[in-house]
Amino acid sequence: MPATARPAANSNSAPAATPMMAQYWALKEKAGDCLLFYRMGDFFELFFEDAKAAASTLDIALTSRGEHGGAPVPMCGVPVHSAESYLARLIKAGHRVAIAEQIETPAEAKARGGSKALVARDIIRFVTAGTLTEEALLEGRSANRLAALARVGSEGEVAIAAADISTGRFEVVAVRPEQVDAELARLAPSELLVSEQAEEVPEWVARQVVRRPQSDFSSAAAEKRLESFFGVQTLDGFGQFSRGELAAMGALAAYLDHVATGQPIFLQPPLRVSASGRMAIDAATRESLELVRTMAGARDGSLLGTIDRTVTAAGARLLADDLASPLTDKAAILDRLDLVDALARDALWRGNLRAALRALPDAGRALGRLVAGRGGPRDLAQLRDALGGARLLRERLARRPDLPPLLARLLPGLDGHGALVDELTRALIETPPVDAAQGGYVAEGYDHALDALRETARDGRKAIAALEAQYRDRTGIASLKIRHNGVLGYHVEVPAKHADALMAPESGFTHRQTLAGVVRFNSADLHETASRVTQAGVHAIAAEAAHLEALTDAAVARREAIAASCDVLARIDVAAALADHAMSHNWCRPDLADEPCLDVAGGRHPVVEAALAKSGERFVPNDVSLSEADRLWLVTGPNMGGKSTFLRQNALIVVLAQAGGFVPAASARLGLVDRLFSRVGASDNLARGRSTFMVEMVETAAILAQATPNSFVILDEVGRGTSTYDGLALAWSVVEAVHEVNRCRCLFATHYHELTRLAETLNALSLHHVRAREWQGDLVLLHEVAEGPADRSYGLAVARLAGVSAAVVKRAEAVLAKLEAGREKTGGLAAGLDDLPLFAATLAEAPAAATDALREALAAIDPDALAPREALDALYRLKQIVAGEV
């Protein structure tokens, strides 16, 4: 987003620049390309181009305020008390916002510079997509990450640091350049930091892409910056980091320091993640499989939205991370499966566990707000309830025999918070208010001095009530009331018709204010009593604020241990949720093999099955068996027959298994998959100038370049976006390449029946089809996968099902008969391919490229060494080469 341009005539030194405008432009320069929320009383005001952008995004009125440089100043504003909702909409629309607050009161400004002194303002915070902590601005069940991308020197690796400051999680990973897109797709950051010198970044990688000074990405400066950030003398205790990883982490820390403007930020010590420990899934595959979001960007309808039965927000965030980054470490996967298995076999234990977890608040994000200085008594109460519940859960679980190994290792992480929980339990009322300004959140009995102040205030209020009754009796005015406001404090108020009696000098009342219909007075005894009440109230609120600060400090001091406990609770929630879903949907525990294979009996697509269940329909399960001897299935059959669903369901089964969950099948056995690729369906990418076919070829090229023998690939209709002959040729070549070069497990769906002839030459390829039958002129799709090729494509029958008119279908039948007759006569599209060498043989036998005489002649010319005549002769020679005369 470009920075707001400052009008040329509107410099601070210009005569027309008022003190307020001078202050505004100084703050705007500091805000850079962020929208500036300029606090004026009870509103945040925006001016000039910021106002136009905000008014358009928020759909609020754009007005003007005076003139600046001879032109009206565009302006809009939002109330301070409801600013969060407006901020949420601006951030979602891709804006960043700088908050400029008044840093002194009008009285302080007057004392500093006289009656006309401008109240001092400064930017207290930058609000950006990746640095949110407020509950109202965050999606509770989704992580919110800020990431930084760094490439250092010629090391050949790229590092990505990512942090969710709402929970403190901080990780860094180093990858090869070709893996960057896949890693960014896994992290799905809300905001991405890149160097101002970096190349262009695709728009899809983050909601906001922010360019930062190259100096922020200095690996040398990063180490000192991180040591200062974490208050350590060396980073060795956190691990050994490469220069690229240091640069990425340092850039992220520098940006956090910038946006927080000196306020603390919650980051746990960095966790070094190995890319090899997680299944590589590129962005196109994630979108195709709809792992955590649908192609439309919605959570509902994705794999995550379908299977998520977590009962805590932290559990939901962790489940999303698990599905986004399946493991490749067999031992770690088995640990997760053992825990899910134990919970699946004991319904009573699982139910009690989930009930206990359901009662726990989101302590992780409450802690993040407290560390950032934006927390309050409600956040402390959430810590109290969550950590107290965790302690009880720990005690109950510790009494169970034969705990799964992972759970046994996790349980100690719930210990150690007893003193803090006890202190918070004694200090806070059960449900504290969100706003701490009015007090009332410290429990009775915690501070006897505070209790005495409250008692004084209560007694004073009782005395004021007694005074009101006394005044009514003495004056005979039944409608007399004692009221309070921020200007007059406590005062006596009577209807105007009774005011004369109190105006008399001997009445004991002093006139304060006359309004329409009422007159207000004061009295000596009311002033004395009110002073006691007010002073006691002020002292009580100050005492509570001091307690709030001390309790917050105590919680913040244990931030790393509290965050670790929150992680344990989230992991238990995920395991219990997966077990609960597995038992209610008849899922099975997968077996992990040491060799590349995929044997699934009765496999199902979880999302499609759930959608069919809502309409009372049954999903048709199917088997698959891929091994070294039969690793490539060529699947044919009609459109709508279920080929794409069959391909996707097996990819999802792999993801679920390696994420540590049960799978939708009667039984499943698989060898670990290092990379997962999906080329199923595509759409035009007009923004990048790519057609459907171009997108298809780019994705196919990535698969052929990166798939290994331990990968799993699903390919659907490769080649369909171009001419029949081109498409068949490409599909033929891709099948051969996957079989001969990549040698990975692959499901390949196609309408090119000519490809079935490859089964005669490719020994690890087998033919399969989705079954369909025609009955009395109607097509019946059975959605069953059977061995052998399909006998026909049933394209015309599908067209009839889609509502194509009978006349068009009849004409198509006539054309089809003609084409098929010609195919039988000529041998069809694949005529003559029987004698074609295999892909690998073609590569080996390919002749060396013909010598390019023109390129050689050009390469031999040294322009700086040529005289004018020699240059002319060289040009004539080049023309002769082009004409073929040389």
N, C-alpha and C positions, 0 to 999 in steps of 0.2 A: 504494500500500500504506500503510495508516494506521500512524502511529507507535505503538510499544508504550506502552500507558498505564501510568503509574507509580502503584502503589497509594497511596491517600491517606495511609495510616498510615506509609508508608515514606519519609519525608523524611530527608535527611542528618542533621538535628538531632534526629530521634526517638531516644529512648533505646535502642530495639531495633536501631538501625542499627549493625552492626559496621563496623570500618574497611574491611573488604573490600567490604561492601555500599555504603558511602558512596563508595568509589572506583568501584565498578561503576556506580552511578546517575549519577555525574558524567560517566563515559564514555558512558553510554547517552544522556544528554541531548545530548552532543556528536554522537553517531551519528544522532540524529533518527529517521527512519523506516526506517533500515537495521537488519538483524539484527546484533547485536554478538557477534563472536568474541572472547571474553575469555580470553587466554592464561593457563593455570595449569599450569606444568610442561610435560609432553609432550602436553597436550590444549588444544584451544580449547573452552571451555565456553560454553553459552548458558543464560540464565535467564528465568524468567517467560514472558511471551507469546512472546518470541523462541524459547524452547525448544520451546513447543508447535508453533509454525509450522515450525521446522526438523525436529522429530521427525516431523511429519506428511509433509513433503515428502520427507525422506530415508529414511523408513520405518525409523527407529532407535528404541531404547528411550527413553521419557520417564521419568525418575526424579525424585527430589527430593533436596535438600541442605539439611539443617537447617531452621530456621524464620526467617521474617522478618515482623515485625509480627504475630506469633502464628499464622502460617499456613505450611505447608510451601512451600519454594521449588522450583517446577518446574525441572528441569535436564536437559540432554542435552549430549553432547560428541562431538567428532571428534578423532582423533589428528592431531597437527601434521604428521607425516611423510606423511600421505595426505590432507591438507586440500584439495588441488587438485581431487581427484575430487568431493568433497562440494560445494566451491564451484561447480563446473561444473553440478551438478544444481540447486543453489539458484538460480543465475543463470538457467538455462533455465526454471525455474518462475516467474520474474518477480520474484524477491527481489533486494535489494541488500544488501551485507554490509560492515560496518566491522570492520577487523582491529585489535584492541588487543593490542599486544605488551608484554612486559617490557622496559623501557628501561634497566634496571640489573640487576646480578647480586645474588643473595642476600647475598654478601659485601659488596658496595657498599652495599646497604640497611642491613646491620648496622652498618657503619662510620658511616653517616649518622645512623641513629636508634636504635641499640641492637639488642638481640637480638630484640625483638618488632616491629621496623619492617617495614611492608608494602612489598614490592617495588613500585617505581613502574612504572606502565603508562601508555601513551598510544596513541591511534589513529594507526597509521603509514600507513594506506592505506584507501581505500574501493574495494571491488570491485563494479563495475556492468557491465551488459551492454555498454555502449558504450566501456568503458575497459580492456578486457582486453588483455594482451600475452603472457601465458604460453602456450606452445605447447600445453599440455594443455587449456586452456580455449577455444581457438580452433579453428574449422574451417579447415583449411589451404587449401582451394580456394575459400573464400568470403571476401569483404571483411567487415569488422566496423566499422560506422560509428556515430559519435555525431553527432547533428545538433541544431541550435538554430534555432528558428523565431521571427522577430522582425517585428513590424509597428510602424512608427514614424509617429506623428502621422497626418496626413491625406494622405500622399503617394500613397496608392492602390496601393502595392506591398508585397509581403511578401518578406522575404529569408530564405534558408535557408543556414546554414553547416554543412558536414559534414566530419568528419575521421575517418580510420582511424589511430589512434595506434599500431597495430601496425606500420604502414609509414610513417607520417608524412604521408600525402596529406591535403591540406587545401584545400577548395574552397568557394566561395560563389556563390550565384545569386540574382538578384532576379526575381520573377515577379508576374503579376497575381493577385489573390485567387482567381479561378476556376481558376488553374493549380497551386495549392498541392498539391492531392491528387495530381495527376499527377507532380509533381516529387518528392514524398515517396515515391510508389510506385517511381519510378526509383531513388532513393537507398536505399530499404528499410533505414532505420537500425535498429540494435538498440535504441537509446535516443534519445529525443527530448526536448529541453529546451524548455519553454514558460514564459512568464511566469505568475506566480500570478494575474494579472488576466486572462489570456487565456480565450477561450471554450473550451468542451469540444472535445477532439480525438478523432476516431474511434479506436477501439481497434486497428484493423488497421494503423495507420501505423508502430507500433514495438512491440517486445517490452516495453519500459518507457517510460512517459511520466512525466517528472519536472518538477514545477513549482518554479520558482526565483524568488527575489525580483525584483521589478520593477527594482530598482536594477542588477541584473546586465545588464539590457537597455538601459541608458542609452548612447546613441550618443556622448555627450560623454565619458563615462568610458572607453568602449571604446577610443578611439584611443590614450590614454595606456597603457591596459592592454596593448594589442597591441604598442605600441612597446617597452614593458618586456619583454614575452614574447620578442620577436625580437631584442632588444638593438640597436634602431635609433633614430635621432632622428626619423625621419619614415617614414610608410608609402608615400610617393610612389613609391618604387622598386618597390613591389609592384603599383601601379595606382591608379586613382581609384575610390574606393568611395563609394556612397551612404550616407546615414545609416542606412537599414535594414540594409545589408550590414555596416556597422561594428557595429551593435547585435547582430546575430546572431553575428558572429565574437567580439565581446567577451564575450557571454554564454557561448559555448563555452569560451573561454580561462579565464574566471572559474571555471567548473565544473571544468575540468581542474586548476586550481590547488587547488581545494577537495578533490577526490578524491585527488590525489597527495600532499597534506599536505607540500608543500615539495620533494618529489622532482622531478627533471626530467621533462619530457614531450617526446616527439619530434613536432614539427610542422614540415613544410616550409613555406616562404612561401606565403601563400594564393593560390590560382589562381582568378581571376574567370571564371566560366563564363557564357556567354550562352545563355539558354533558347531563343533563336531559332536557335541553331546545332545544335540537336538535335531530332529528331522527337518531338512531343508524344504520349505514350501514357498514357491515364488508367489508374487502378487496375483498373477493370472489364475493360478490354481486355487488360491484362497477364495478369490471371487467366484470362480466356477463352482466350487464345492460349498460355498456359503457357510463357512465354519462358524464365524461369530456374528456375521452380518449378512443379510441378503444382498443381492446385486443392487437393490434399491436403497440399501443403507440401513434397513430396519433390523432390529434384533429379533423380533417375532418372525418365525418362518425359517430362521437359520438353525443349524445344528445346535448351537448353544441355547437358543430360545426354546427349542423343542425338548431338550433333555434337562434343562436347569431346574432342579428341585432344591437348591440350596436355600437355607432359611436365614442366612445372614448376608449382608451386603459384601462383606469381605470374602465370604465363600464364593459368591457369584463372580467377583473379580478374579479370584484364583482359578476358578473353573474355566473362565474365558482364557486366561493365560495358559492353562494346561492344554486346551484344545488348539490354541494358536501355536504352541511349541511342543509337540509330542517328543518324548525322550528317545534316545538311541542306546541308552545304558540299560542292559538287560536286568541287572541287579536292582536298579532304581525302579524300573517298571514292575518287577516282581514284588517289591516292597509295597508299592501302591495297590497292586492287585490283591495281595494278601490281606491288606486292611479292608478293602472293599468286600472281599470274599467273607471275612469274618463278620462284618456287619450285615451282609446279605443273608447269612445263615441264621442270624438271631434277630428276629423281627421285633421282639420285646425290647431288647437292648438298643436296637437302632431307633425305635420309636421314642424311648426315654431320652436318648442322647439328642435327638433332633428337637424334642420339646425343650430341653435345657438350653440348647443353642439358640432356639428361636427367641428366647427371652433376653438375649444379650444384645446391647446396642453396638453401633459401629465405633468401637473404641479407637481404632487405627486413625480414622479421620478426625475424631475428637482430639487425639493427641497432636496431630498435625496442626490444628488450629491453635492449640495451647502453645506449642513451640513457636509458632509464627506471631504470637502476640494478639491473635484475633479470637481467642477462646474466652469462655465465660464460665459461670457456675454450672450451667447445663452440661458443658463438656466435661467438667470434673465429675459430675454425677454419672455421666456415661462411663468414664473410666472406673469409678467406684463399682458400678453395677456389673460391668463386663469382667473386671478382674476378680471381683467377689464371686461371680458365677463361675469363672475359670477355676478358682480355688476349690469350690465345691465339686466341680466336675473332675478335677484332678484326684480328689479324695475318693470319689466313687469309682473312677476307672482303676485306681491303684489297687482296689480290693478284688478286681477280677483276675482270675488265674489265666495263664496262657494268652497274654496280650500279643497281638501281632507285632513283629519286630519294629516296624515303623512307628506304631503308636507308643510302644515302650520307650523308644528314643525321643519321641516328641514330648511326653508327659512332663519331664523335669522343666521344660520351658514354661509351664504354667505356674511354677512356684516363685516365691521370693517377693510377693507383693503384699504380704499380710499387714505390715506396718502401715503402708500407704492406704490400703483399703480401710483399715480400722480408723485411721485419722480422717479420711474423707467421710466415713460413715458417721463419726461423731460430729464432724464440722458442718455437714450440709443437711438441709431438709430433704425430704424424699424426692420432691420434684421442684428443683430450683427454677426461677424464671430465666428466660433467655437473656433479658437485659439486666445487667448488674447495677445500672445507675441508681435505681430506687432501693437497692438493698433488699433485705428480707429473705436471703438465701442461707445465712448461717443459722444453724439449729440452736434452739434454746439449750442452755446448759454447757455449751462449748466454751464460752467466754463470759465469766460472771460480770465483768465490767460492762460488756456489751449488753448483757441482760439488764443491768441497772439503768443504762441509758434508755433502753427500750421501755423499761418500766416508768421512767420519768416522762417519756413522751406519751405513754398510754395514760398516766395519771393526769398529765397536762391536758390531753384531749378530753378526759372525763371532766376536768375542771372547766374547760371551755364549754362543754355541753351544759354543765351546771350554771355557768354564767349566762348562757342563752336563756335558760328557764328563769333565772333571777331577773334578767332584764325585761323579759315579757311580763312578769308579775309586776315589776316596778313601774313600767311605762304603760301597761295595759294594752300593748300592741301585740296581738296574738300572731301576726305575720312576721314579726321580727326574727331575723336569722343571723347567725354568725357564719360568715363564709371565708374562703381563702383563695387568693390568686397569686401569681408570680410577681405582681407589681406592688400591691398594697399589703400582701401578707394576710393575716387574720383581720377581719373588720366586721362591723355591724351593718346590716343592710335592712332598710325598711322601705315600704312603698312610699312614693312621693307625697301622698295625701297625709301621711303620718309624720313627715319629716320636721314640721314646725315644732313639735313637742321636744324633739332632740336638739333643735337649733338653739334653744334657750340656754343662756350662759350657765344657769344653775343645774342643767340636766346631767352634767358629768360626761357628756359626749363631745367629741371634736369632729367637725365636719371635714371629710376627706375628698368626696367626689359626688357629683350629681350626674346622673344618667337619665335617659328617657324612662320614666316610670319608677325609678328607684333612686334612693340617696344613701350614700355610704358614710359611716362614722367610725371613729376610734374612741377608746377609753383607756384610762390609766391601768386599771386592773386587767383589762383584756391584753394590753400591750405587755404587761409583766408576765402574765401566764403564757402568752404566745411566744415570748422570748425563750422561756424555759423549754417549751415544746420544740421550737425551731432549733435551738442549740443542741438539745439532746438528739434530735433527728439527724442533724449534720454530723455530730460526733459519732453517732451510731453507723451512718453510712461510711464514714471514713474508717472506722474500725473494721467494718466488713470488707472494705476494699483492701485493707492491709492483710486480712486473713486470706482473701482471694489470691493476692500476690504470693503469699507464702505457700499456700497450697499448690498453686500453679508451679512455683519453683520446685517444690518437692516432686511433683509429677514429671516435670521436664528433666529433672536430674536422673530419672529412671527411664528415659525415653527409649533407649535401645532395648532394655529388657521388656518393656511394655510392648514395643513393636514386635519383638520375638514371640511373645505370648499371643498377640493378635494373629500372627502367621500360623501358629499351632492350631488355634481355634478354626481358622479358615481351612486348613488342611483336613481337620476332622470333619468339618461341615461338608466339604467336597466329597470325601469318601462315603459319608453317610447318604448324601444325596444321590450319588451314582449307584450305591447299593439299593436304595429305595426305588429308583427308576428301573433298575435291572430286574428286580423282583416283580414289579407290577407290570412289566412288559415282556417277561419271559426272555431275558437276555442271558447270555452265557459268559463264563470266564474264558478268555482266549488262552491258548497254550503258545509259548514262545519256542521256536525251533532255532537250531544253530545254523541251518542251511537256508538259502533263499527258497521260500515256498509261500503259498497262500492257499490253504484248504479250508473252505467254508461250506458248511452244510446248512441249508435253510436260511441263507443270508437275506436280510431285509434292509430297506432304506428307511431310517428312523423318521425322517421328516415326512416323506410321502406316506408312510404307514400311519403316522399320526393324523395327517390330513384326511386319509381315507376313513379312518376310524370315526371321525366326526360325522361323516355322512353314512355310517353304517356299512361301509364296504370293507372287504378283506384284502390285505396285501398278499400277492402271490410270491412266496419265498423261492430263492434259486440257489443252486450250488455253484462253486467254482473250485478248481483244483489246478494250481500253477506250481510247477516244479522245474528243475533243471532240464528234464526231458520233455517238458510240455509247458514252456514258459510264456508262449504267445498265443492268445486265443483270438481268432478272427471271427467276429460276431456279425451275422447278417440277419435280415428280416425287415418287416415293414415299419414305416414310420408309426409312432404311437404304440409300437409293440413292446416297448420297455427297454430298448438297448441302452439309452443314456442313463436311465435309472439304475440298471444293472451295473454299469460301469461306475457310477458315482457311489453306489452303496458299498461296493468293495473298497473304494478309496476311503470312505468314512469309517468302515470297519477297521482299517489299518490305523487311522488317526485315533479312534477311540481306544484301541488296544494299546498303542504306544503312549497314549496319555495316561494310561493306568486304569482304564475302566473296562467294564463288561461290554459286550458287543451284541448287536441285534442278529442273532443266529442261533441255530440249534447247537452247533459246535464250530470252533474256529481254531486253526493252527497256522501260525505265520512266522517266517523268518524276518528279523528286523529290517525295516526299510530306512535307508539313509536319506533318500530324496524322493519326494512325491511330486508327480507332474500330472496335470489334467489339461487336456485340450478338448474340452467338451463345450460346444456352443461358442459363439463369438458375436460381437456387434461392431458396427463402424466406430472408429475413434476419429471423428471428424476434426476434433480440436487439434489432433496431431497429424492430420492429413492422411490417415490410414483407413483403407477400406476393410471390409470384413475379411477378404482374402489375405490382405497384407497382415492384419492382426493374426490370422491363423498361421501364416508362414513364419512370422516372428516368434510366436510361441512354439511352433514345431521346431524351429532352428535351435531355440534354447534347450529343448528336450534332447535333441540329437547331440548337442554339444556337451551336456552336463550329466545325463543319466549314466549310472554305473550298473554293474551286475547286481548290486544290492538295492537298486531303485525299483519303484513301482510306477508304471505309466498307464494312464487311460487316454486313448485317442478316439475321437468320434468324428467320422465323416471328413477325414483329411482329404483336401483336394476338391471339395464340392463347390468352392467359390469361383472356379474358373471353368474353362471349356472342358468338355467331356474327356477329350484325349489328354490334355494337360493334367487334369485332375487325376485320371487313372494312372498316368505315368508317375506323378508325384506320390500318390498313395502306394503304388507298387514299390517305388524306391525307398519310401519311408519304412514300410514293413520290412524290407530286406535289411535296411540299416539297423533297425531296432533288433532284428534277429541276429545279424552277423557281427555288428560292431558293439552296440550297447549291451546286448545280451541280458537285458533286464526282464523282469516280469511285466507283462503288458497285456491289456485288453484293448483290442482294436475293432471298433464298430464301423461298418461301411455299407454302402449300397452298391459298390462296385463288385458285382458277383464274379467278375473276371479274376479278382484277387484270390478266389478260392483255389485257383490253379497253383498258387504258391505252396500249398500243402504238399505238392508232389516233390518239391525241391528243398523246402525248409523243414528239417527234421524235428525242430522244437515247436512247430506251429501246428495247431489243431483247429478244426472248423466247428463252429457252433452257430445256432440261430435261435431267434425268439419265435415261438410257435404262433401260427395264425391259421384260421380256417374260414372258408367261405361256405355259408349255409343259406340255401335258397336265395342267392344273390346278395346276401349281406356278409360283411366281413366280421368275424369273431376273433378278437385279439385275446390270446390266452396268457400272455405275459410270462410264459415259461421258456426257460433257456434249455435247448436240447442239442445233442450232438449232430454234426453234419451241417452242410450248407442249406440255406433256405431254397425252396424250389422256385420261388418267384418273389417279387418285391411288393406286390399287392398295391402299387401306387394308385391305380385307378380306383380300386375299392376304397382306399383311404380318402381320395378326392370325393367319392360319392358320400362317404360318411360326413365329410366336411360341408356338404351342402352344395357342391358344384352341380350345375344343372344337368339333367339327363342328356340333353342334346350335346353338351360339351363332352361329357364322359363317353357318349356313343361315338362321337367323332374321334376322340382320343383312342378308343379301342380299334378303330379302323387304321389310324396312323400307326399304332403299336404293332398291329398284325403285319403291316407293310415293312416296318423296321425289323421285326424279328425274322421275317422271311429273308431280308437282305443279309442279316447277321448270319443266318444258317448257310447262306450261299457263299459269303466271303470269309467265314471263320470268326466273325465278331470283332469287337474292339481289341481283343487280346491276341488276334491272329499273329503268328510269327514270334510270339514271346517265349515259346517253349525252348528255343535254342539260345536265348539270351543268357550270358553268364550272370552269376550271382553278383550281388553288390560288392562283396569283398574282392571277388575275382576281377570285377570291372575296375576297381581302384588299382589293383596290382598291375593290370594289363594296360592301363591308360597310357597312351604315348606322351612323350614330353611335348609341352606346348610348342607350337611352331614359332620360329624366331620372328620377332617383330622388328623388321628392318628399320622402320621409321623411328621406333623408340631407341634402338641402338644408335642410329645416326644423331638423334637429338642428344642422347647421353654423351656422345663424343665431342659435342660442341662446347667450347669454353667461351661464352659471350665476351668476357672481359679481355680475352686475348686476341679477338678478331679485329682486323683492320676493316674499314668500310667495304672495300672490294671483296675481301674474304667473306664478310657477312652476306653480301649479295650472292656470291657463288654458293654458299651453304644453303641459302634460301631456295635457289634454283634446284639444287640437288634434292632437297626435301620434297619439292614439287614433283620431281621425276620419280622419286620413290612412291609417292602417292599414286602417280599415274601408271606405275608398274613398268616404267622404262628402265629401271636399274635392278 
